[in-house]
Amino acid sequence: MSSKDQAKWDKKYSATDHVPASEPSEWLESHAFLLPGTGKALDIAAGEGRNTVFSALLGYDAYAVDVSQAGLDKAKLLANEKKAKISAIYADLDEYRPEPNEYDLILCFNFLDRKLFPAIQTALKPGGLLFYETFSSDHLKYTSFKREWVLEPNELLKVFHDLRVLRYREVDDTEAQKGFASLIAQKPIA
């Protein structure tokens, strides 16, 4: 990510009228029953850490990685407020790559960098879970997003074909005016 991206997110998260989301993603929360709550969790492009904090509250040793120091600072505040312990990793996501076979849970919500796909899969431990949700090409009907910022139909299924798919959906929500794809997948044990 460029320094321009960092400045954009720092400005958003620092704005006095910005109200941070404190509850986890609906997709994550509604599928928490799949999560054993042990081991290490990594939240990629964590922003203000709502999903990181949720994973910590489930029992994970939770790490938030983001390009925005302001976002990570808000994540730490949210963790303190909810009496959770998280670790923050300030990193340029164009350069950052998680260690191989390091994480039992990887979260990625509302962020897309296709160059990270192989590293995400490699960073999962055998048996580890991936929760991925971001905008799909249906979203282009409602916004002026660039096409490279959205997933193509079934793209997550194709990219993570080596993982066992536990849940998948693609939604064109005309009422909320957004399109997105959601995946829960597990790295094979053997």
C-alpha positions as CSV (number, residue, x, y, z in Angstrom):
1,M,0.0,0.0,0.0
2,S,1.3,3.4,-0.7
3,S,1.8,6.2,1.8
4,K,-1.3,7.7,0.1
5,D,-3.3,4.7,1.3
6,Q,-1.9,5.0,4.7
7,A,-2.8,8.7,4.9
8,K,-6.3,8.0,3.7
9,W,-7.0,5.3,6.3
10,D,-5.3,7.3,9.1
11,K,-7.5,10.3,8.3
12,K,-10.6,8.2,8.2
13,Y,-9.9,6.5,11.6
14,S,-8.8,9.8,13.2
15,A,-11.8,11.8,12.1
16,T,-13.7,13.2,15.1
17,D,-17.1,12.3,13.5
18,H,-16.0,8.7,12.6
19,V,-17.8,6.1,14.7
20,P,-15.8,2.8,14.7
21,A,-17.6,-0.5,14.4
22,S,-17.2,-2.4,17.6
23,E,-19.1,-5.6,16.8
24,P,-17.6,-8.3,14.6
25,S,-18.6,-9.0,11.1
26,E,-22.0,-10.8,10.8
27,W,-20.3,-13.6,8.8
28,L,-17.7,-14.2,11.5
29,E,-20.1,-13.9,14.5
30,S,-22.7,-16.2,12.9
31,H,-20.1,-18.9,12.3
32,A,-18.2,-18.7,15.6
33,F,-19.4,-22.2,16.4
34,L,-16.8,-23.4,13.9
35,L,-14.0,-21.8,15.9
36,P,-12.3,-23.8,18.7
37,G,-10.8,-20.6,20.1
38,T,-7.3,-22.0,20.5
39,G,-4.0,-21.0,18.8
40,K,-3.1,-18.0,16.8
41,A,-5.4,-15.8,14.8
42,L,-4.3,-13.2,12.2
43,D,-6.7,-10.4,11.0
44,I,-5.4,-9.0,7.7
45,A,-6.2,-5.4,7.0
46,A,-7.8,-5.3,10.5
47,G,-8.7,-1.6,10.5
48,E,-10.0,-0.8,13.9
49,G,-9.8,-4.4,15.0
50,R,-13.4,-5.5,15.6
51,N,-12.8,-9.0,14.2
52,T,-9.4,-9.2,15.9
53,V,-11.0,-8.4,19.3
54,F,-13.8,-10.9,18.7
55,S,-11.2,-13.7,17.9
56,A,-9.3,-12.8,21.1
57,L,-12.5,-13.0,23.1
58,L,-13.0,-16.5,21.7
59,G,-9.6,-17.5,23.1
60,Y,-7.2,-16.9,20.2
61,D,-3.8,-15.3,20.6
62,A,-5.0,-12.5,18.2
63,Y,-2.9,-10.4,15.8
64,A,-4.2,-7.4,13.9
65,V,-2.1,-6.3,10.9
66,D,-2.9,-3.0,9.1
67,V,-1.2,-0.1,7.3
68,S,-3.0,2.5,9.5
69,Q,-1.4,3.2,12.9
70,A,-4.6,5.2,13.7
71,G,-6.7,2.1,13.0
72,L,-4.4,-0.1,15.1
73,D,-4.6,2.4,18.0
74,K,-8.4,2.2,17.9
75,A,-8.1,-1.6,17.8
76,K,-6.1,-1.5,21.0
77,L,-8.6,0.8,22.6
78,L,-11.5,-1.5,21.7
79,A,-9.5,-4.5,23.1
80,N,-9.0,-2.7,26.4
81,E,-12.7,-1.7,26.5
82,K,-13.8,-5.3,25.9
83,K,-11.0,-6.7,28.2
84,A,-9.3,-8.6,25.4
85,K,-5.6,-8.9,24.6
86,I,-4.4,-8.4,21.0
87,S,-1.1,-7.7,19.3
88,A,-0.8,-5.0,16.6
89,I,1.4,-5.3,13.6
90,Y,1.9,-2.1,11.7
91,A,2.8,-3.1,8.1
92,D,2.5,-2.1,4.5
93,L,0.3,-4.9,3.1
94,D,2.1,-4.7,-0.3
95,E,5.2,-5.9,1.5
96,Y,3.9,-7.9,4.5
97,R,3.8,-11.7,4.3
98,P,2.8,-13.8,7.3
99,E,5.0,-16.7,8.3
100,P,4.2,-20.1,6.8
101,N,2.2,-22.6,8.9
102,E,1.8,-20.0,11.7
103,Y,-1.9,-19.4,12.1
104,D,-4.9,-21.5,13.2
105,L,-7.3,-18.8,12.0
106,I,-6.9,-16.1,9.3
107,L,-9.5,-13.4,8.9
108,C,-9.7,-11.0,5.9
109,F,-12.7,-8.7,5.6
110,N,-13.4,-5.9,3.1
111,F,-9.9,-6.0,1.7
112,L,-8.6,-7.5,-1.6
113,D,-5.0,-7.9,-2.6
114,R,-4.6,-10.9,-4.9
115,K,-0.9,-11.0,-4.4
116,L,-1.6,-12.0,-0.8
117,F,-3.7,-15.1,-1.7
118,P,-0.7,-17.6,-1.8
119,A,0.7,-16.2,1.4
120,I,-2.6,-16.5,3.2
121,Q,-2.9,-20.2,2.2
122,T,0.7,-20.9,3.2
123,A,0.3,-19.1,6.6
124,L,-2.5,-21.4,7.7
125,K,-1.5,-24.4,9.8
126,P,-2.9,-27.7,8.8
127,G,-6.5,-27.7,10.0
128,G,-6.5,-23.9,10.2
129,L,-9.5,-21.9,9.1
130,L,-9.8,-19.0,6.7
131,F,-12.7,-16.5,7.0
132,Y,-12.6,-14.3,3.9
133,E,-15.3,-11.7,2.9
134,T,-15.0,-8.8,0.5
135,F,-16.8,-7.0,-2.3
136,S,-17.8,-8.9,-5.4
137,S,-18.4,-7.7,-9.0
138,D,-22.1,-7.2,-8.1
139,H,-20.9,-4.3,-5.9
140,L,-20.0,-2.3,-9.1
141,K,-23.8,-1.8,-9.7
142,Y,-23.9,0.4,-6.6
143,T,-20.5,2.1,-6.4
144,S,-17.7,3.6,-8.4
145,F,-15.2,1.0,-7.2
146,K,-12.4,0.1,-9.6
147,R,-12.9,-3.4,-11.0
148,E,-9.6,-4.6,-9.6
149,W,-11.0,-3.9,-6.1
150,V,-13.7,-6.6,-6.4
151,L,-13.9,-10.3,-6.7
152,E,-15.0,-12.0,-9.9
153,P,-17.8,-14.7,-9.6
154,N,-16.5,-17.7,-7.7
155,E,-13.0,-16.2,-7.5
156,L,-12.5,-17.2,-3.8
157,L,-13.4,-20.8,-4.7
158,K,-10.9,-20.9,-7.5
159,V,-8.1,-19.2,-5.6
160,F,-8.4,-21.3,-2.5
161,H,-9.3,-24.6,-4.3
162,D,-6.7,-26.5,-2.2
163,L,-8.6,-25.7,1.0
164,R,-11.8,-27.6,2.1
165,V,-14.7,-25.2,1.7
166,L,-17.0,-25.3,4.7
167,R,-19.3,-22.3,3.8
168,Y,-19.5,-20.1,0.7
169,R,-21.9,-17.4,-0.5
170,E,-22.2,-14.7,-3.1
171,V,-24.7,-12.0,-2.3
172,D,-26.2,-9.2,-4.4
173,D,-28.0,-7.2,-1.7
174,T,-30.1,-4.7,-3.6
175,E,-31.6,-3.3,-0.4
176,A,-28.2,-2.5,1.2
177,Q,-26.8,-1.8,-2.2
178,K,-23.7,-4.0,-2.0
179,G,-22.4,-7.2,-3.5
180,F,-20.0,-9.4,-1.7
181,A,-18.6,-13.0,-1.5
182,S,-17.9,-14.8,1.8
183,L,-15.8,-18.0,2.3
184,I,-15.0,-20.2,5.2
185,A,-12.4,-22.8,4.3
186,Q,-10.0,-25.2,6.1
187,K,-6.5,-26.2,5.3
188,P,-6.2,-30.0,5.0
189,I,-4.5,-31.8,7.9
190,A,-2.7,-34.2,5.6
